Amino acid sequence: VPQVLSDVFNAPVFTIDTANSACLGSAFRAIHGLVAERNMSLADVVKSAPEPRLAVTPTPGAEEV
């Protein structure tokens, strides 16, 4: 699945070694929405998140398909 996403969007896919990481991402976005009035950036909100690692890169030529 990550390779398909990478090929479809022609972008690298990064992952983190955390269970339910999609839920974690949603939680960070929700926190960002709550603190937006304080001009806190998303980068400030996620600075405590686990470090992502590169999982896959787009297959060369996939964007032409």
PDB file of N, CA, C and O in Angstrom:
ATOM      1  N   VAL A   1       0.811  -1.203   0.000  1.00  0.00           N
ATOM      2  CA  VAL A   1       0.000   0.000   0.000  1.00  0.00           C
ATOM      3  C   VAL A   1       0.856   1.270   0.000  1.00  0.00           C
ATOM      4  O   VAL A   1       0.549   2.196  -0.751  1.00  0.00           O
ATOM      5  N   PRO A   2       1.912   1.350   0.808  1.00  0.00           N
ATOM      6  CA  PRO A   2       2.718   2.579   0.762  1.00  0.00           C
ATOM      7  C   PRO A   2       3.309   2.848  -0.628  1.00  0.00           C
ATOM      8  O   PRO A   2       3.393   4.001  -1.052  1.00  0.00           O
ATOM      9  N   GLN A   3       3.715   1.794  -1.334  1.00  0.00           N
ATOM     10  CA  GLN A   3       4.287   2.002  -2.668  1.00  0.00           C
ATOM     11  C   GLN A   3       3.226   2.546  -3.621  1.00  0.00           C
ATOM     12  O   GLN A   3       3.524   3.406  -4.450  1.00  0.00           O
ATOM     13  N   VAL A   4       2.006   2.060  -3.513  1.00  0.00           N
ATOM     14  CA  VAL A   4       0.922   2.555  -4.365  1.00  0.00           C
ATOM     15  C   VAL A   4       0.680   4.038  -4.091  1.00  0.00           C
ATOM     16  O   VAL A   4       0.545   4.828  -5.026  1.00  0.00           O
ATOM     17  N   LEU A   5       0.625   4.416  -2.826  1.00  0.00           N
ATOM     18  CA  LEU A   5       0.440   5.827  -2.474  1.00  0.00           C
ATOM     19  C   LEU A   5       1.571   6.681  -3.035  1.00  0.00           C
ATOM     20  O   LEU A   5       1.336   7.761  -3.577  1.00  0.00           O
ATOM     21  N   SER A   6       2.784   6.193  -2.901  1.00  0.00           N
ATOM     22  CA  SER A   6       3.943   6.923  -3.395  1.00  0.00           C
ATOM     23  C   SER A   6       3.868   7.113  -4.903  1.00  0.00           C
ATOM     24  O   SER A   6       4.145   8.197  -5.417  1.00  0.00           O
ATOM     25  N   ASP A   7       3.490   6.048  -5.610  1.00  0.00           N
ATOM     26  CA  ASP A   7       3.406   6.127  -7.070  1.00  0.00           C
ATOM     27  C   ASP A   7       2.255   7.025  -7.526  1.00  0.00           C
ATOM     28  O   ASP A   7       2.418   7.808  -8.461  1.00  0.00           O
ATOM     29  N   VAL A   8       1.101   6.920  -6.880  1.00  0.00           N
ATOM     30  CA  VAL A   8      -0.067   7.701  -7.281  1.00  0.00           C
ATOM     31  C   VAL A   8       0.174   9.190  -7.064  1.00  0.00           C
ATOM     32  O   VAL A   8      -0.147  10.008  -7.926  1.00  0.00           O
ATOM     33  N   PHE A   9       0.740   9.540  -5.910  1.00  0.00           N
ATOM     34  CA  PHE A   9       0.950  10.953  -5.592  1.00  0.00           C
ATOM     35  C   PHE A   9       2.339  11.449  -5.986  1.00  0.00           C
ATOM     36  O   PHE A   9       2.657  12.622  -5.794  1.00  0.00           O
ATOM     37  N   ASN A  10       3.174  10.552  -6.541  1.00  0.00           N
ATOM     38  CA  ASN A  10       4.536  10.882  -6.967  1.00  0.00           C
ATOM     39  C   ASN A  10       5.297  11.599  -5.850  1.00  0.00           C
ATOM     40  O   ASN A  10       5.897  12.654  -6.052  1.00  0.00           O
ATOM     41  N   ALA A  11       5.247  10.986  -4.671  1.00  0.00           N
ATOM     42  CA  ALA A  11       5.883  11.577  -3.490  1.00  0.00           C
ATOM     43  C   ALA A  11       6.415  10.462  -2.588  1.00  0.00           C
ATOM     44  O   ALA A  11       5.860   9.364  -2.566  1.00  0.00           O
ATOM     45  N   PRO A  12       7.485  10.740  -1.849  1.00  0.00           N
ATOM     46  CA  PRO A  12       7.974   9.732  -0.903  1.00  0.00           C
ATOM     47  C   PRO A  12       6.970   9.538   0.229  1.00  0.00           C
ATOM     48  O   PRO A  12       6.203  10.443   0.558  1.00  0.00           O
ATOM     49  N   VAL A  13       6.987   8.353   0.813  1.00  0.00           N
ATOM     50  CA  VAL A  13       6.109   8.044   1.941  1.00  0.00           C
ATOM     51  C   VAL A  13       6.994   7.777   3.154  1.00  0.00           C
ATOM     52  O   VAL A  13       7.937   6.988   3.100  1.00  0.00           O
ATOM     53  N   PHE A  14       6.663   8.457   4.249  1.00  0.00           N
ATOM     54  CA  PHE A  14       7.385   8.292   5.503  1.00  0.00           C
ATOM     55  C   PHE A  14       6.471   7.606   6.513  1.00  0.00           C
ATOM     56  O   PHE A  14       5.254   7.787   6.482  1.00  0.00           O
ATOM     57  N   THR A  15       7.059   6.826   7.397  1.00  0.00           N
ATOM     58  CA  THR A  15       6.291   6.158   8.445  1.00  0.00           C
ATOM     59  C   THR A  15       6.957   6.402   9.792  1.00  0.00           C
ATOM     60  O   THR A  15       8.105   6.840   9.866  1.00  0.00           O
ATOM     61  N   ILE A  16       6.215   6.110  10.849  1.00  0.00           N
ATOM     62  CA  ILE A  16       6.779   6.155  12.195  1.00  0.00           C
ATOM     63  C   ILE A  16       6.482   4.825  12.870  1.00  0.00           C
ATOM     64  O   ILE A  16       5.484   4.177  12.554  1.00  0.00           O
ATOM     65  N   ASP A  17       7.329   4.422  13.783  1.00  0.00           N
ATOM     66  CA  ASP A  17       7.160   3.162  14.499  1.00  0.00           C
ATOM     67  C   ASP A  17       6.273   3.360  15.715  1.00  0.00           C
ATOM     68  O   ASP A  17       6.717   3.246  16.858  1.00  0.00           O
ATOM     69  N   THR A  18       5.008   3.660  15.444  1.00  0.00           N
ATOM     70  CA  THR A  18       4.020   3.876  16.492  1.00  0.00           C
ATOM     71  C   THR A  18       2.721   3.217  16.066  1.00  0.00           C
ATOM     72  O   THR A  18       2.266   3.401  14.937  1.00  0.00           O
ATOM     73  N   ALA A  19       2.130   2.455  16.959  1.00  0.00           N
ATOM     74  CA  ALA A  19       0.845   1.844  16.654  1.00  0.00           C
ATOM     75  C   ALA A  19      -0.205   2.934  16.461  1.00  0.00           C
ATOM     76  O   ALA A  19      -0.177   3.963  17.135  1.00  0.00           O
ATOM     77  N   ASN A  20      -1.122   2.699  15.542  1.00  0.00           N
ATOM     78  CA  ASN A  20      -2.213   3.637  15.268  1.00  0.00           C
ATOM     79  C   ASN A  20      -1.700   5.031  14.914  1.00  0.00           C
ATOM     80  O   ASN A  20      -2.239   6.034  15.382  1.00  0.00           O
ATOM     81  N   SER A  21      -0.666   5.088  14.095  1.00  0.00           N
ATOM     82  CA  SER A  21      -0.053   6.376  13.772  1.00  0.00           C
ATOM     83  C   SER A  21      -0.996   7.301  13.007  1.00  0.00           C
ATOM     84  O   SER A  21      -0.852   8.520  13.097  1.00  0.00           O
ATOM     85  N   ALA A  22      -1.950   6.761  12.262  1.00  0.00           N
ATOM     86  CA  ALA A  22      -2.923   7.631  11.583  1.00  0.00           C
ATOM     87  C   ALA A  22      -3.762   8.363  12.619  1.00  0.00           C
ATOM     88  O   ALA A  22      -4.075   9.542  12.452  1.00  0.00           O
ATOM     89  N   CYS A  23      -4.124   7.670  13.679  1.00  0.00           N
ATOM     90  CA  CYS A  23      -4.881   8.320  14.765  1.00  0.00           C
ATOM     91  C   CYS A  23      -4.019   9.375  15.441  1.00  0.00           C
ATOM     92  O   CYS A  23      -4.516  10.435  15.824  1.00  0.00           O
ATOM     93  N   LEU A  24      -2.746   9.094  15.588  1.00  0.00           N
ATOM     94  CA  LEU A  24      -1.840  10.056  16.190  1.00  0.00           C
ATOM     95  C   LEU A  24      -1.767  11.326  15.344  1.00  0.00           C
ATOM     96  O   LEU A  24      -1.792  12.436  15.876  1.00  0.00           O
ATOM     97  N   GLY A  25      -1.678  11.157  14.040  1.00  0.00           N
ATOM     98  CA  GLY A  25      -1.656  12.310  13.141  1.00  0.00           C
ATOM     99  C   GLY A  25      -2.925  13.132  13.244  1.00  0.00           C
ATOM    100  O   GLY A  25      -2.879  14.362  13.248  1.00  0.00           O
ATOM    101  N   SER A  26      -4.045  12.459  13.326  1.00  0.00           N
ATOM    102  CA  SER A  26      -5.324  13.158  13.487  1.00  0.00           C
ATOM    103  C   SER A  26      -5.367  13.929  14.800  1.00  0.00           C
ATOM    104  O   SER A  26      -5.883  15.045  14.860  1.00  0.00           O
ATOM    105  N   ALA A  27      -4.825  13.328  15.845  1.00  0.00           N
ATOM    106  CA  ALA A  27      -4.801  14.001  17.144  1.00  0.00           C
ATOM    107  C   ALA A  27      -3.930  15.258  17.096  1.00  0.00           C
ATOM    108  O   ALA A  27      -4.294  16.287  17.664  1.00  0.00           O
ATOM    109  N   PHE A  28      -2.789  15.177  16.426  1.00  0.00           N
ATOM    110  CA  PHE A  28      -1.931  16.352  16.294  1.00  0.00           C
ATOM    111  C   PHE A  28      -2.648  17.463  15.520  1.00  0.00           C
ATOM    112  O   PHE A  28      -2.536  18.637  15.875  1.00  0.00           O
ATOM    113  N   ARG A  29      -3.386  17.093  14.461  1.00  0.00           N
ATOM    114  CA  ARG A  29      -4.127  18.108  13.699  1.00  0.00           C
ATOM    115  C   ARG A  29      -5.214  18.750  14.567  1.00  0.00           C
ATOM    116  O   ARG A  29      -5.458  19.953  14.481  1.00  0.00           O
ATOM    117  N   ALA A  30      -5.860  17.937  15.398  1.00  0.00           N
ATOM    118  CA  ALA A  30      -6.899  18.473  16.281  1.00  0.00           C
ATOM    119  C   ALA A  30      -6.295  19.442  17.295  1.00  0.00           C
ATOM    120  O   ALA A  30      -6.855  20.507  17.555  1.00  0.00           O
ATOM    121  N   ILE A  31      -5.159  19.070  17.861  1.00  0.00           N
ATOM    122  CA  ILE A  31      -4.482  19.970  18.811  1.00  0.00           C
ATOM    123  C   ILE A  31      -4.097  21.266  18.112  1.00  0.00           C
ATOM    124  O   ILE A  31      -4.254  22.350  18.673  1.00  0.00           O
ATOM    125  N   HIS A  32      -3.597  21.154  16.894  1.00  0.00           N
ATOM    126  CA  HIS A  32      -3.210  22.333  16.132  1.00  0.00           C
ATOM    127  C   HIS A  32      -4.416  23.252  15.936  1.00  0.00           C
ATOM    128  O   HIS A  32      -4.294  24.472  16.043  1.00  0.00           O
ATOM    129  N   GLY A  33      -5.574  22.669  15.651  1.00  0.00           N
ATOM    130  CA  GLY A  33      -6.785  23.471  15.500  1.00  0.00           C
ATOM    131  C   GLY A  33      -7.161  24.187  16.788  1.00  0.00           C
ATOM    132  O   GLY A  33      -7.626  25.326  16.759  1.00  0.00           O
ATOM    133  N   LEU A  34      -6.959  23.521  17.915  1.00  0.00           N
ATOM    134  CA  LEU A  34      -7.297  24.130  19.200  1.00  0.00           C
ATOM    135  C   LEU A  34      -6.367  25.289  19.568  1.00  0.00           C
ATOM    136  O   LEU A  34      -6.797  26.255  20.198  1.00  0.00           O
ATOM    137  N   VAL A  35      -5.106  25.195  19.178  1.00  0.00           N
ATOM    138  CA  VAL A  35      -4.141  26.230  19.559  1.00  0.00           C
ATOM    139  C   VAL A  35      -3.882  27.241  18.442  1.00  0.00           C
ATOM    140  O   VAL A  35      -3.003  28.093  18.570  1.00  0.00           O
ATOM    141  N   ALA A  36      -4.637  27.152  17.358  1.00  0.00           N
ATOM    142  CA  ALA A  36      -4.421  28.045  16.215  1.00  0.00           C
ATOM    143  C   ALA A  36      -4.583  29.513  16.598  1.00  0.00           C
ATOM    144  O   ALA A  36      -3.906  30.377  16.041  1.00  0.00           O
ATOM    145  N   GLU A  37      -5.456  29.794  17.526  1.00  0.00           N
ATOM    146  CA  GLU A  37      -5.668  31.189  17.926  1.00  0.00           C
ATOM    147  C   GLU A  37      -4.456  31.770  18.640  1.00  0.00           C
ATOM    148  O   GLU A  37      -4.345  32.987  18.783  1.00  0.00           O
ATOM    149  N   ARG A  38      -3.545  30.907  19.090  1.00  0.00           N
ATOM    150  CA  ARG A  38      -2.313  31.375  19.742  1.00  0.00           C
ATOM    151  C   ARG A  38      -1.160  31.484  18.744  1.00  0.00           C
ATOM    152  O   ARG A  38      -0.009  31.681  19.133  1.00  0.00           O
ATOM    153  N   ASN A  39      -1.482  31.354  17.451  1.00  0.00           N
ATOM    154  CA  ASN A  39      -0.482  31.403  16.376  1.00  0.00           C
ATOM    155  C   ASN A  39       0.606  30.355  16.537  1.00  0.00           C
ATOM    156  O   ASN A  39       1.762  30.605  16.195  1.00  0.00           O
ATOM    157  N   MET A  40       0.250  29.184  17.053  1.00  0.00           N
ATOM    158  CA  MET A  40       1.214  28.087  17.172  1.00  0.00           C
ATOM    159  C   MET A  40       1.210  27.308  15.853  1.00  0.00           C
ATOM    160  O   MET A  40       0.150  26.931  15.354  1.00  0.00           O
ATOM    161  N   SER A  41       2.379  27.075  15.304  1.00  0.00           N
ATOM    162  CA  SER A  41       2.472  26.366  14.033  1.00  0.00           C
ATOM    163  C   SER A  41       2.299  24.865  14.242  1.00  0.00           C
ATOM    164  O   SER A  41       2.466  24.355  15.350  1.00  0.00           O
ATOM    165  N   LEU A  42       1.965  24.173  13.167  1.00  0.00           N
ATOM    166  CA  LEU A  42       1.854  22.712  13.230  1.00  0.00           C
ATOM    167  C   LEU A  42       3.213  22.102  13.590  1.00  0.00           C
ATOM    168  O   LEU A  42       3.270  21.097  14.298  1.00  0.00           O
ATOM    169  N   ALA A  43       4.296  22.701  13.110  1.00  0.00           N
ATOM    170  CA  ALA A  43       5.638  22.208  13.437  1.00  0.00           C
ATOM    171  C   ALA A  43       5.883  22.247  14.943  1.00  0.00           C
ATOM    172  O   ALA A  43       6.499  21.334  15.494  1.00  0.00           O
ATOM    173  N   ASP A  44       5.408  23.291  15.608  1.00  0.00           N
ATOM    174  CA  ASP A  44       5.554  23.373  17.060  1.00  0.00           C
ATOM    175  C   ASP A  44       4.726  22.299  17.765  1.00  0.00           C
ATOM    176  O   ASP A  44       5.148  21.743  18.779  1.00  0.00           O
ATOM    177  N   VAL A  45       3.555  22.016  17.220  1.00  0.00           N
ATOM    178  CA  VAL A  45       2.668  21.016  17.832  1.00  0.00           C
ATOM    179  C   VAL A  45       3.278  19.615  17.730  1.00  0.00           C
ATOM    180  O   VAL A  45       3.198  18.839  18.682  1.00  0.00           O
ATOM    181  N   VAL A  46       3.885  19.286  16.591  1.00  0.00           N
ATOM    182  CA  VAL A  46       4.364  17.909  16.373  1.00  0.00           C
ATOM    183  C   VAL A  46       5.833  17.702  16.740  1.00  0.00           C
ATOM    184  O   VAL A  46       6.383  16.634  16.474  1.00  0.00           O
ATOM    185  N   LYS A  47       6.472  18.689  17.339  1.00  0.00           N
ATOM    186  CA  LYS A  47       7.902  18.518  17.634  1.00  0.00           C
ATOM    187  C   LYS A  47       8.167  17.392  18.631  1.00  0.00           C
ATOM    188  O   LYS A  47       9.302  16.930  18.739  1.00  0.00           O
ATOM    189  N   SER A  48       7.155  16.946  19.355  1.00  0.00           N
ATOM    190  CA  SER A  48       7.339  15.822  20.276  1.00  0.00           C
ATOM    191  C   SER A  48       6.983  14.481  19.640  1.00  0.00           C
ATOM    192  O   SER A  48       7.057  13.446  20.303  1.00  0.00           O
ATOM    193  N   ALA A  49       6.597  14.487  18.362  1.00  0.00           N
ATOM    194  CA  ALA A  49       6.220  13.257  17.660  1.00  0.00           C
ATOM    195  C   ALA A  49       7.456  12.393  17.384  1.00  0.00           C
ATOM    196  O   ALA A  49       8.575  12.903  17.322  1.00  0.00           O
ATOM    197  N   PRO A  50       7.247  11.095  17.221  1.00  0.00           N
ATOM    198  CA  PRO A  50       8.372  10.213  16.855  1.00  0.00           C
ATOM    199  C   PRO A  50       8.973  10.628  15.515  1.00  0.00           C
ATOM    200  O   PRO A  50       8.274  11.161  14.654  1.00  0.00           O
ATOM    201  N   GLU A  51      10.241  10.387  15.347  1.00  0.00           N
ATOM    202  CA  GLU A  51      10.951  10.743  14.111  1.00  0.00           C
ATOM    203  C   GLU A  51      10.496   9.826  12.969  1.00  0.00           C
ATOM    204  O   GLU A  51      10.539   8.604  13.112  1.00  0.00           O
ATOM    205  N   PRO A  52      10.057  10.402  11.828  1.00  0.00           N
ATOM    206  CA  PRO A  52       9.634   9.560  10.700  1.00  0.00           C
ATOM    207  C   PRO A  52      10.834   8.973   9.972  1.00  0.00           C
ATOM    208  O   PRO A  52      11.938   9.515  10.023  1.00  0.00           O
ATOM    209  N   ARG A  53      10.594   7.843   9.288  1.00  0.00           N
ATOM    210  CA  ARG A  53      11.643   7.245   8.454  1.00  0.00           C
ATOM    211  C   ARG A  53      11.079   7.043   7.058  1.00  0.00           C
ATOM    212  O   ARG A  53       9.887   6.785   6.889  1.00  0.00           O
ATOM    213  N   LEU A  54      11.935   7.162   6.070  1.00  0.00           N
ATOM    214  CA  LEU A  54      11.523   6.986   4.679  1.00  0.00           C
ATOM    215  C   LEU A  54      11.158   5.528   4.459  1.00  0.00           C
ATOM    216  O   LEU A  54      11.969   4.639   4.716  1.00  0.00           O
ATOM    217  N   ALA A  55       9.936   5.275   3.981  1.00  0.00           N
ATOM    218  CA  ALA A  55       9.480   3.906   3.731  1.00  0.00           C
ATOM    219  C   ALA A  55       9.664   3.536   2.260  1.00  0.00           C
ATOM    220  O   ALA A  55      10.245   2.499   1.944  1.00  0.00           O
ATOM    221  N   VAL A  56       9.167   4.388   1.366  1.00  0.00           N
ATOM    222  CA  VAL A  56       9.277   4.119  -0.079  1.00  0.00           C
ATOM    223  C   VAL A  56       9.373   5.434  -0.842  1.00  0.00           C
ATOM    224  O   VAL A  56       8.977   6.493  -0.354  1.00  0.00           O
ATOM    225  N   THR A  57       9.907   5.333  -2.041  1.00  0.00           N
ATOM    226  CA  THR A  57       9.955   6.475  -2.958  1.00  0.00           C
ATOM    227  C   THR A  57       9.193   6.084  -4.231  1.00  0.00           C
ATOM    228  O   THR A  57       9.009   4.897  -4.497  1.00  0.00           O
ATOM    229  N   PRO A  58       8.755   7.061  -5.008  1.00  0.00           N
ATOM    230  CA  PRO A  58       7.993   6.741  -6.218  1.00  0.00           C
ATOM    231  C   PRO A  58       8.815   5.895  -7.199  1.00  0.00           C
ATOM    232  O   PRO A  58      10.024   6.072  -7.344  1.00  0.00           O
ATOM    233  N   THR A  59       8.125   4.987  -7.854  1.00  0.00           N
ATOM    234  CA  THR A  59       8.745   4.186  -8.896  1.00  0.00           C
ATOM    235  C   THR A  59       9.006   5.096 -10.087  1.00  0.00           C
ATOM    236  O   THR A  59       8.095   5.794 -10.531  1.00  0.00           O
ATOM    237  N   PRO A  60      10.239   5.107 -10.622  1.00  0.00           N
ATOM    238  CA  PRO A  60      10.520   5.968 -11.772  1.00  0.00           C
ATOM    239  C   PRO A  60       9.553   5.682 -12.933  1.00  0.00           C
ATOM    240  O   PRO A  60       9.358   4.528 -13.315  1.00  0.00           O
ATOM    241  N   GLY A  61       8.963   6.725 -13.477  1.00  0.00           N
ATOM    242  CA  GLY A  61       8.036   6.595 -14.587  1.00  0.00           C
ATOM    243  C   GLY A  61       6.596   6.347 -14.192  1.00  0.00           C
ATOM    244  O   GLY A  61       5.723   6.321 -15.059  1.00  0.00           O
ATOM    245  N   ALA A  62       6.318   6.163 -12.911  1.00  0.00           N
ATOM    246  CA  ALA A  62       4.949   5.862 -12.461  1.00  0.00           C
ATOM    247  C   ALA A  62       3.986   7.002 -12.758  1.00  0.00           C
ATOM    248  O   ALA A  62       2.800   6.763 -12.987  1.00  0.00           O
ATOM    249  N   GLU A  63       4.474   8.235 -12.759  1.00  0.00           N
ATOM    250  CA  GLU A  63       3.598   9.385 -12.997  1.00  0.00           C
ATOM    251  C   GLU A  63       3.055   9.394 -14.427  1.00  0.00           C
ATOM    252  O   GLU A  63       2.066  10.071 -14.708  1.00  0.00           O
ATOM    253  N   GLU A  64       3.698   8.644 -15.336  1.00  0.00           N
ATOM    254  CA  GLU A  64       3.269   8.612 -16.719  1.00  0.00           C
ATOM    255  C   GLU A  64       2.134   7.618 -16.962  1.00  0.00           C
ATOM    256  O   GLU A  64       1.498   7.646 -18.015  1.00  0.00           O
ATOM    257  N   VAL A  65       1.883   6.751 -16.001  1.00  0.00           N
ATOM    258  CA  VAL A  65       0.865   5.693 -16.190  1.00  0.00           C
ATOM    259  C   VAL A  65      -0.514   6.204 -16.053  1.00  0.00           C
ATOM    260  O   VAL A  65      -1.471   5.442 -16.184  1.00  0.00           O
TER     261      VAL A  65
END
